[in-house]
Amino acid sequence: MKYQNLGKTEIKVSRISFGAWGLGGGNVWSDMSISVKETGELLDYASDLGINYIDTAPVYGIGTSEMILGKALKGRRDRFIVQTKCSLNWRNEGGEFEYVRDGYTVMKDHHASAIRKDVEDSLLRMDLDCIDSMVVHRMSSVVSPEETMNELQELIKEGKIRAVLLSNSASEDLKEYAKYGIVAGVQEKFSLLSQNQRRYFETCREYGSMFQAYGILEEGGLTGRKIVETQWPEGDVRSTRVWSKEPVRSAVLALFDELEPLCGKYGCSMANLVQAWTLKQYEDLNLLTGFRRRETMADTVKVLDLEISDDDLALITAAADKTQL
Ligand SMILES: NC(=O)c1ccc[n+]([C@@H]2O[C@H](COP(=O)([O-])OP(=O)(O)OC[C@H]3O[C@@H](n4cnc5c(N)ncnc54)[C@H](OP(=O)(O)O)[C@@H]3O)[C@@H](O)[C@H]2O)c1
């Protein structure tokens, strides 16, 4: 495993991080439901592979991912850097409407009192004394970054959290939040098919913030034909992705036609090819990947030994340029 600093903090995190959205199950990740025991075994396997960085959020399964993780972390806590999120809640206490999922209405609230309650609720759900890294899940056009960040700094002083990241944000947000404290990193959607956040790299360099990419495999849509050709039930995250519908579905299958010879050449999976390309896009990129199975975790870590030539990286870029989302 390779490790990097979580931005300007002293926290050392594995270059590959474990996305725990899928542990929330429900209608959203409908094909598997994972027990606490299985999660504990997954965590052991992750740490055997050197993965020490876990990402979850209150809204993943409406508390389920955090609760399962919290229970599975018993006796394992010291091996992991635990990251969760704030600013989205289903407490029915106001804020801005975000979405309805699994029968719950999720609201966005960045006021100091809501942020504090988010952190305290997550500590309770996971039964932890401290959360290593707290991500502001979405940005607000209503509450000032000053109010939100000042409260997060207070929570750091109280020992309840250790670092702050932003998500679904832009350079301007990072610049604004950074006026009130260290922004250790940003967690942003970035994939071979969705490269808009490339424009963020320069600001991350300037501010010493880690760029943690999510959705690198497009929730499985970039792992190969099987997932793309599956008819996902309504409500499942994969049924909402553009690659599950025409015309993008056919375009992604055509992309695989171009990439499969490279998988043959390097003896790697499609997921690895895409992950290797992603790691080459930014020197400090953290590869946040969703896992529910040992097999996918074991395959993913192989990417750290995979060297794709510059010519082939350019080929991958050119092939994907035809299918930008
Ligand atoms: N900040 C935000 O707004 C935001 C939004 C979305 C996600 N996230 C975070 O980012 C994490 C990752 O994103 P994601 O889970 O949406 O999507 P993803 O990482 O693009 O895809 C996850 C899917 O890819 C599969 N997979 C992983 N490695 C593989 C491999 N080597 N070969 C074949 N399949 C492989 C997983 O399989 P198995 O499940 O079968 O193991 C899972 O189904 C989430 O878990 C969450 O923590 C954050």
Ligand as a Chemical Component Dictionary entry (heavy atoms), coordinates in Angstrom:
data_LIG
# 
_chem_comp.id                   LIG 
_chem_comp.type                 NON-POLYMER 
_chem_comp.pdbx_formal_charge   0 
_chem_comp.three_letter_code    LIG 
# 
loop_
_chem_comp_atom.comp_id 
_chem_comp_atom.atom_id 
_chem_comp_atom.alt_atom_id 
_chem_comp_atom.type_symbol 
_chem_comp_atom.charge 
_chem_comp_atom.model_Cartn_x 
_chem_comp_atom.model_Cartn_y 
_chem_comp_atom.model_Cartn_z 
_chem_comp_atom.pdbx_ordinal 
LIG N1  N1  N 0  -19.324 12.997 -1.474  1  
LIG C1  C1  C 0  -20.294 12.475 -2.176  2  
LIG O1  O1  O 0  -21.295 13.133 -2.522  3  
LIG C2  C2  C 0  -20.194 11.029 -2.594  4  
LIG C3  C3  C 0  -21.059 10.524 -3.583  5  
LIG C4  C4  C 0  -20.944 9.194  -3.934  6  
LIG C5  C5  C 0  -19.999 8.383  -3.318  7  
LIG N2  N2  N 1  -19.200 8.889  -2.334  8  
LIG C6  C6  C 0  -18.223 8.039  -1.628  9  
LIG O2  O2  O 0  -17.391 7.443  -2.611  10 
LIG C7  C7  C 0  -17.389 6.021  -2.450  11 
LIG C8  C8  C 0  -17.116 5.381  -3.803  12 
LIG O3  O3  O 0  -18.108 5.735  -4.729  13 
LIG P1  P1  P 0  -19.212 4.707  -5.204  14 
LIG O4  O4  O 0  -19.289 3.610  -4.192  15 
LIG O5  O5  O -1 -20.404 5.480  -5.506  16 
LIG O6  O6  O 0  -18.742 4.167  -6.591  17 
LIG P2  P2  P 0  -17.457 3.480  -7.220  18 
LIG O7  O7  O 0  -16.346 3.424  -6.247  19 
LIG O8  O8  O 0  -17.270 4.184  -8.508  20 
LIG O9  O9  O 0  -18.013 2.017  -7.528  21 
LIG C9  C9  C 0  -18.286 1.104  -6.523  22 
LIG C10 C10 C 0  -18.646 -0.226 -7.185  23 
LIG O10 O10 O 0  -17.509 -0.698 -7.901  24 
LIG C11 C11 C 0  -17.261 -2.027 -7.546  25 
LIG N3  N3  N 0  -15.811 -2.260 -7.568  26 
LIG C12 C12 C 0  -14.847 -1.689 -6.799  27 
LIG N4  N4  N 0  -13.630 -2.137 -7.151  28 
LIG C13 C13 C 0  -13.818 -3.023 -8.171  29 
LIG C14 C14 C 0  -12.962 -3.821 -8.928  30 
LIG N5  N5  N 0  -11.633 -3.776 -8.763  31 
LIG N6  N6  N 0  -13.509 -4.639 -9.879  32 
LIG C15 C15 C 0  -14.849 -4.688 -10.079 33 
LIG N7  N7  N 0  -15.723 -3.938 -9.371  34 
LIG C16 C16 C 0  -15.216 -3.116 -8.433  35 
LIG C17 C17 C 0  -17.825 -2.224 -6.162  36 
LIG O11 O11 O 0  -18.132 -3.597 -6.038  37 
LIG P3  P3  P 0  -18.613 -4.324 -4.699  38 
LIG O12 O12 O 0  -19.585 -3.393 -4.087  39 
LIG O13 O13 O 0  -19.234 -5.552 -5.205  40 
LIG O14 O14 O 0  -17.421 -4.561 -3.839  41 
LIG C18 C18 C 0  -19.032 -1.292 -6.179  42 
LIG O15 O15 O 0  -20.171 -1.967 -6.632  43 
LIG C19 C19 C 0  -18.745 5.731  -1.814  44 
LIG O16 O16 O 0  -18.788 4.454  -1.185  45 
LIG C20 C20 C 0  -18.838 6.878  -0.849  46 
LIG O17 O17 O 0  -18.069 6.592  0.312   47 
LIG C21 C21 C 0  -19.280 10.205 -1.982  48 
# 
loop_
_chem_comp_bond.comp_id 
_chem_comp_bond.atom_id_1 
_chem_comp_bond.atom_id_2 
_chem_comp_bond.value_order 
_chem_comp_bond.pdbx_ordinal 
LIG N1  C1  SING 1  
LIG C1  O1  DOUB 2  
LIG C1  C2  SING 3  
LIG C2  C3  SING 4  
LIG C2  C21 DOUB 5  
LIG C3  C4  DOUB 6  
LIG C4  C5  SING 7  
LIG C5  N2  DOUB 8  
LIG N2  C6  SING 9  
LIG N2  C21 SING 10 
LIG C6  O2  SING 11 
LIG C6  C20 SING 12 
LIG O2  C7  SING 13 
LIG C7  C8  SING 14 
LIG C7  C19 SING 15 
LIG C8  O3  SING 16 
LIG O3  P1  SING 17 
LIG P1  O4  DOUB 18 
LIG P1  O5  SING 19 
LIG P1  O6  SING 20 
LIG O6  P2  SING 21 
LIG P2  O7  DOUB 22 
LIG P2  O8  SING 23 
LIG P2  O9  SING 24 
LIG O9  C9  SING 25 
LIG C9  C10 SING 26 
LIG C10 O10 SING 27 
LIG C10 C18 SING 28 
LIG O10 C11 SING 29 
LIG C11 N3  SING 30 
LIG C11 C17 SING 31 
LIG N3  C12 SING 32 
LIG N3  C16 SING 33 
LIG C12 N4  DOUB 34 
LIG N4  C13 SING 35 
LIG C13 C14 SING 36 
LIG C13 C16 DOUB 37 
LIG C14 N5  SING 38 
LIG C14 N6  DOUB 39 
LIG N6  C15 SING 40 
LIG C15 N7  DOUB 41 
LIG N7  C16 SING 42 
LIG C17 O11 SING 43 
LIG C17 C18 SING 44 
LIG O11 P3  SING 45 
LIG P3  O12 DOUB 46 
LIG P3  O13 SING 47 
LIG P3  O14 SING 48 
LIG C18 O15 SING 49 
LIG C19 O16 SING 50 
LIG C19 C20 SING 51 
LIG C20 O17 SING 52 
# 
